[in-house]
Amino acid sequence: MHIDYNVLLDATHDDCPVPTIKTKEMLDEMATGAVLKVVTSKEGTIRNIRTFVSNNRCELVREIRVVTDFHFYIKKL
């Protein structure tokens, strides 16, 4: 399944909480309605990203596990 996105954040080599911090920074710069794709390989980031999305003006469009990576598609509301 292909999901359109506007910006890609590759945080595959970043340890927690860096992927979540970078996600916030990227979303702050993006326009409302834009979609951010976040790629991470750290399992601990899953809960952090989910919590971030639920506490901020954004929507988790899709979450996918691809082999050892996790892909999050986050829409800024």
N, C-alpha and C positions, 0 to 999 in steps of 0.2 A: 504494500500500500504506500503510495507516494503522498506526502504531505508538503504543501507549499510553505516556505518560510522566507523571512526577509533577511535575517542575520543569523550567522552560525557562530557559536561560542564553543571552541574545542578546549575542554578542560580535562582531557584524559590523563594528564600527568600531574594534575594539581591535587594536593591533599585537602581534606576538609579543614576549615570551612571555605577555602578559597573559591571553589566552583560556585557556591551560593553567593558569595560577595561579588564575584564577577557577573553573575546573573543579574543581581540587583543593579549594578552599575550599567550594564548593557540596556536593561529595560528602562532605566531612567532616561537614557539618551534616545530611545525609540519613540516613534509616533504611536498614538492610540490606534489599536486595531492591527498593529504589526505583530508578526510571530517570530519568536526567538527559538532557535534549535540549540539545545545544550547537549553536548556529548561529554560524558564522564566515564571513567573506569572504576571509580571508587564507590563501593556499595554503600558506605556511610552517607554519601551525598543524597541518596534516594529520599530518605526521611527529611533531610534538610530542605531539599527542593520542594517537596510536597508541603511542608510547613510554611515555607516562604510564600508559595502560591496561595495557600488558604488564608494567609494573613495580609495579603496585598491585593491591589487592584489588577489582578491578572487571572487567567484561566489556563489550567493544564489541559491542552487540547488532546494530547496523546503522550503516552509513556511507553517506550519499547525497550526491550532488552535484546541486544544484538551481540551474540557470542559473549564477550567479556565487557562490552560497553553498554551504557544506558543512554538512551536518547529521550530527551524531554522537549516537547513542543509547547511553548508558553506564549499565549496571546495577551498582549497588554490591553487592558480595558480602560 
